[in-house]
């Protein structure tokens, strides 16, 4: 069963809605970084998940291995950036997730 987030967005099938972590605004030595030089973090929290990919042989859904609330690491250019109610989010496939941080 697909899970909704607080914004009413429900990802389909094997898609995942992720809130990317905030970019660091200053270096460890205390130097403030301009907006253009900040690296986009490759980590975030899952806000919602779809109901799984379709198994074409059986017609049943293959459940996702991640769940809402998991902190994940994803590949650099994965997902599609969207803005909902002023919040920046990413929609990506479960295949784009590299690891779950315990």
C-alpha positions as CSV (number, residue, x, y, z in Angstrom):
1,X,0.0,0.0,0.0
2,X,1.4,3.4,-0.9
3,X,2.1,5.9,1.8
4,X,1.2,9.6,1.5
5,X,3.3,12.4,2.9
6,X,1.8,15.5,4.6
7,X,1.6,17.3,1.2
8,X,-0.8,14.7,-0.3
9,X,1.7,13.4,-2.8
10,X,1.6,9.7,-3.4
11,X,4.5,8.2,-5.5
12,X,3.6,5.5,-7.9
13,X,5.0,2.0,-8.2
14,X,8.7,1.9,-7.3
15,X,9.0,5.7,-6.9
16,X,10.2,7.4,-3.7
17,X,9.7,10.9,-2.5
18,X,12.8,12.2,-0.7
19,X,13.6,15.4,1.1
20,X,17.2,16.2,0.4
21,X,19.4,17.2,3.4
22,X,20.3,20.9,3.6
23,X,23.6,22.0,1.9
24,X,26.4,23.1,4.3
25,X,26.5,26.9,4.5
26,X,30.0,27.1,5.8
27,X,33.2,25.0,5.9
28,X,34.5,23.1,8.9
29,X,37.0,26.0,9.4
30,X,34.1,28.5,9.5
31,X,34.3,30.1,6.0
32,X,30.8,30.9,4.7
33,X,30.1,29.4,1.3
34,X,28.2,31.4,-1.4
35,X,25.1,29.7,-2.7
36,X,26.7,28.8,-6.1
37,X,29.6,26.9,-4.5
38,X,27.5,24.7,-2.2
39,X,27.5,21.0,-3.1
40,X,24.0,19.4,-3.2
41,X,23.9,16.7,-0.5
42,X,23.4,13.1,-1.7
43,X,21.5,12.2,1.4
44,X,18.0,12.7,2.6
45,X,14.9,11.4,4.4
46,X,12.2,9.4,2.6
47,X,8.9,11.3,2.9
48,X,6.7,8.7,1.0
49,X,7.0,5.5,-1.0
50,X,5.0,3.9,-3.8
51,X,3.3,0.5,-3.7
52,X,6.1,-1.4,-5.5
53,X,7.0,-2.4,-9.0
54,X,4.6,-4.8,-10.9
55,X,5.7,-8.4,-11.3
56,X,4.6,-9.0,-14.9
57,X,4.4,-12.7,-14.5
58,X,2.2,-12.9,-11.4
59,X,0.5,-9.5,-11.5
60,X,1.4,-8.8,-7.9
61,X,3.4,-5.9,-6.5
62,X,7.1,-6.3,-5.5
63,X,7.3,-4.4,-2.2
64,X,10.0,-1.7,-1.7
65,X,12.9,-2.4,0.6
66,X,12.9,1.2,2.0
67,X,10.2,2.9,4.0
68,X,9.1,6.4,5.0
69,X,11.5,7.9,7.5
70,X,14.6,6.0,6.3
71,X,17.7,8.2,5.8
72,X,19.2,7.3,2.4
73,X,22.2,7.9,0.2
74,X,21.5,8.3,-3.5
75,X,23.5,8.9,-6.7
76,X,24.5,12.4,-7.7
77,X,22.0,13.1,-10.5
78,X,19.2,10.8,-9.5
79,X,15.6,11.9,-9.3
80,X,13.5,14.8,-10.5
81,X,13.5,17.9,-8.4
82,X,10.0,19.2,-7.6
83,X,8.7,22.0,-5.3
84,X,5.5,21.4,-3.2
85,X,4.2,24.0,-0.8
86,X,7.6,25.7,-0.9
87,X,9.5,22.5,0.0
88,X,12.1,21.1,-2.4
89,X,11.7,17.4,-2.9
90,X,13.1,14.7,-5.2
91,X,11.1,11.9,-6.8
92,X,13.3,8.9,-7.7
93,X,13.2,5.2,-8.3
94,X,14.3,2.8,-5.6
95,X,17.1,1.8,-8.0
96,X,18.6,5.3,-7.4
97,X,19.0,4.6,-3.7
98,X,22.6,3.4,-2.9
99,X,22.3,2.7,0.8
100,X,20.1,3.2,3.9
101,X,21.9,4.9,6.8
102,X,21.2,3.1,10.1
